[in-house]
Amino acid sequence: MTTPNRYRTVRGIRVADSEDREERLKSLRSRVRDELVEGGIVEEDEEIELEFEEDDGSTTLSDRISRRRRRLKRTRERRRRAAMKAVEEGADPAVIRLPAALRERSEDEWVLNLAVLLIIVGSVIGAASGILLISSDPRDLVSNSMFSRNDNAEVHGLVLSELDSENNTGGEGLDGVDVELIRISDNKSEARTETNSEGRFTFTDVSREAMLLKIEKEGFVTIERILYPGEILDLTLTLVEGEGVDPVDLRKPSNLSSAVQLSTAIAFISLISAAIGIVGGIEARRHLKYRRTQWICGLGLFSRGGIFFGPLLILLGMALLMLAKNQFEDQQ
């Protein structure tokens, strides 16, 4: 005699209890599988069988989930012990933590070949960067029209008489002092003026090139100042009675020579590091000594190829070498 199916209503649909049970089991399997993948117990594409026994008379969904979680905990503990045992036997902890799909590729020859290619390409980029640094001249960049200033500048100044502390005189502005700007490049006059009643003078619309500021007055020492217009906002100069010339260079020191030296040093470091990186790639291709190869490739990171692109390729190659560690003779 066949037992009739019992029916119940789920979301407005009349279904049999057996169908409802299958739906709940299917949902349970999906959630358990998600927990397995999230916990690193199984891979996302790994096929597993999830069977739920109805032992101890427990058929509720919560009981099944509890039993499955206990099994997951035991499985996780077994895998942890297996990993610890592998590390104790000499396995690389970093490789042990990798997903199973990657660990299976550790013995493939193409992994080692790809690592060699990445290391050598990153080092070659570093060598190219070093050669470009050596061949370039920062002065060409500074003299480029893109960085040159086309706007003109102004020169302001104040000419004072010498202070006499004994007689408590002097320090006043001198009127009618001859002031001239002379271009250093061709020794021709750029502009000429005289100080006003307060001893002040102003030059406007002056080109930004090296100039000689010459201040003369009969009976006083001639003042000569070499400067770049606009570099000093206001000049205060004191005329001293006597004869002769008082020359001073007011131009600020250029850091161009230091920049050239620094650039050259960085270029040579990049070239040496790139050469070491290429040697590291050759050592990886020979795959004799793992640690020595990694050290040599690590020095190649200083090649600075493309600022960070070259070192990134070398770093990726070193990561693949770590994956292919078992292919080195001293690790077998």
BELURNOR-V594465 format. One record per residue. N is the residue number from 1. RES is the residue in three letters. SS is DSSP state (H for helix, E for strand, C for the rest). Layout:
# BELURNOR-V594465
((N:RES:SS) (N:RES:SS))
This chain:
# BELURNOR-V594465
((1:MET:C) (2:THR:C) (3:THR:C) (4:PRO:C) (5:ASN:C) (6:ARG:C) (7:TYR:E) (8:ARG:E) (9:THR:E) (10:VAL:E) (11:ARG:C) (12:GLY:C) (13:ILE:E) (14:ARG:E) (15:VAL:E) (16:ALA:E) (17:ASP:H) (18:SER:H) (19:GLU:H) (20:ASP:H) (21:ARG:H) (22:GLU:H) (23:GLU:H) (24:ARG:H) (25:LEU:H) (26:LYS:H) (27:SER:H) (28:LEU:H) (29:ARG:H) (30:SER:H) (31:ARG:H) (32:VAL:H) (33:ARG:H) (34:ASP:H) (35:GLU:H) (36:LEU:H) (37:VAL:H) (38:GLU:H) (39:GLY:C) (40:GLY:C) (41:ILE:C) (42:VAL:C) (43:GLU:C) (44:GLU:C) (45:ASP:C) (46:GLU:C) (47:GLU:C) (48:ILE:C) (49:GLU:C) (50:LEU:C) (51:GLU:C) (52:PHE:C) (53:GLU:C) (54:GLU:C) (55:ASP:H) (56:ASP:H) (57:GLY:H) (58:SER:C) (59:THR:C) (60:THR:C) (61:LEU:H) (62:SER:H) (63:ASP:H) (64:ARG:H) (65:ILE:H) (66:SER:H) (67:ARG:H) (68:ARG:H) (69:ARG:H) (70:ARG:H) (71:ARG:H) (72:LEU:H) (73:LYS:H) (74:ARG:H) (75:THR:H) (76:ARG:H) (77:GLU:H) (78:ARG:H) (79:ARG:H) (80:ARG:H) (81:ARG:H) (82:ALA:H) (83:ALA:H) (84:MET:H) (85:LYS:H) (86:ALA:H) (87:VAL:H) (88:GLU:H) (89:GLU:C) (90:GLY:C) (91:ALA:C) (92:ASP:C) (93:PRO:H) (94:ALA:H) (95:VAL:H) (96:ILE:H) (97:ARG:C) (98:LEU:C) (99:PRO:C) (100:ALA:H) (101:ALA:H) (102:LEU:H) (103:ARG:H) (104:GLU:C) (105:ARG:C) (106:SER:C) (107:GLU:C) (108:ASP:C) (109:GLU:H) (110:TRP:H) (111:VAL:H) (112:LEU:H) (113:ASN:H) (114:LEU:H) (115:ALA:H) (116:VAL:H) (117:LEU:H) (118:LEU:H) (119:ILE:H) (120:ILE:H) (121:VAL:H) (122:GLY:H) (123:SER:H) (124:VAL:H) (125:ILE:H) (126:GLY:H) (127:ALA:H) (128:ALA:H) (129:SER:H) (130:GLY:H) (131:ILE:H) (132:LEU:H) (133:LEU:H) (134:ILE:H) (135:SER:H) (136:SER:C) (137:ASP:C) (138:PRO:H) (139:ARG:H) (140:ASP:H) (141:LEU:H) (142:VAL:H) (143:SER:C) (144:ASN:C) (145:SER:C) (146:MET:C) (147:PHE:C) (148:SER:C) (149:ARG:C) (150:ASN:C) (151:ASP:C) (152:ASN:C) (153:ALA:E) (154:GLU:E) (155:VAL:E) (156:HIS:E) (157:GLY:E) (158:LEU:E) (159:VAL:E) (160:LEU:E) (161:SER:E) (162:GLU:C) (163:LEU:C) (164:ASP:E) (165:SER:C) (166:GLU:C) (167:ASN:C) (168:ASN:C) (169:THR:E) (170:GLY:C) (171:GLY:C) (172:GLU:C) (173:GLY:E) (174:LEU:C) (175:ASP:C) (176:GLY:C) (177:VAL:C) (178:ASP:E) (179:VAL:E) (180:GLU:E) (181:LEU:E) (182:ILE:E) (183:ARG:E) (184:ILE:C) (185:SER:C) (186:ASP:C) (187:ASN:C) (188:LYS:C) (189:SER:E) (190:GLU:E) (191:ALA:E) (192:ARG:E) (193:THR:E) (194:GLU:E) (195:THR:C) (196:ASN:C) (197:SER:C) (198:GLU:C) (199:GLY:C) (200:ARG:E) (201:PHE:E) (202:THR:E) (203:PHE:E) (204:THR:E) (205:ASP:E) (206:VAL:E) (207:SER:C) (208:ARG:C) (209:GLU:C) (210:ALA:E) (211:MET:E) (212:LEU:E) (213:LEU:E) (214:LYS:E) (215:ILE:E) (216:GLU:E) (217:LYS:C) (218:GLU:C) (219:GLY:C) (220:PHE:E) (221:VAL:C) (222:THR:E) (223:ILE:E) (224:GLU:E) (225:ARG:E) (226:ILE:E) (227:LEU:E) (228:TYR:E) (229:PRO:C) (230:GLY:C) (231:GLU:C) (232:ILE:C) (233:LEU:C) (234:ASP:C) (235:LEU:E) (236:THR:E) (237:LEU:E) (238:THR:E) (239:LEU:E) (240:VAL:C) (241:GLU:E) (242:GLY:C) (243:GLU:C) (244:GLY:C) (245:VAL:E) (246:ASP:E) (247:PRO:E) (248:VAL:E) (249:ASP:E) (250:LEU:C) (251:ARG:C) (252:LYS:C) (253:PRO:C) (254:SER:C) (255:ASN:C) (256:LEU:H) (257:SER:H) (258:SER:H) (259:ALA:H) (260:VAL:H) (261:GLN:H) (262:LEU:H) (263:SER:H) (264:THR:H) (265:ALA:H) (266:ILE:H) (267:ALA:H) (268:PHE:H) (269:ILE:H) (270:SER:H) (271:LEU:H) (272:ILE:H) (273:SER:H) (274:ALA:H) (275:ALA:H) (276:ILE:H) (277:GLY:H) (278:ILE:H) (279:VAL:H) (280:GLY:H) (281:GLY:H) (282:ILE:H) (283:GLU:H) (284:ALA:H) (285:ARG:H) (286:ARG:H) (287:HIS:C) (288:LEU:C) (289:LYS:C) (290:TYR:H) (291:ARG:H) (292:ARG:H) (293:THR:H) (294:GLN:H) (295:TRP:H) (296:ILE:H) (297:CYS:H) (298:GLY:H) (299:LEU:H) (300:GLY:H) (301:LEU:H) (302:PHE:H) (303:SER:H) (304:ARG:C) (305:GLY:C) (306:GLY:C) (307:ILE:C) (308:PHE:C) (309:PHE:H) (310:GLY:H) (311:PRO:H) (312:LEU:H) (313:LEU:H) (314:ILE:H) (315:LEU:H) (316:LEU:H) (317:GLY:H) (318:MET:H) (319:ALA:H) (320:LEU:H) (321:LEU:H) (322:MET:H) (323:LEU:H) (324:ALA:C) (325:LYS:H) (326:ASN:H) (327:GLN:H) (328:PHE:C) (329:GLU:H) (330:ASP:H) (331:GLN:H) (332:GLN:C))
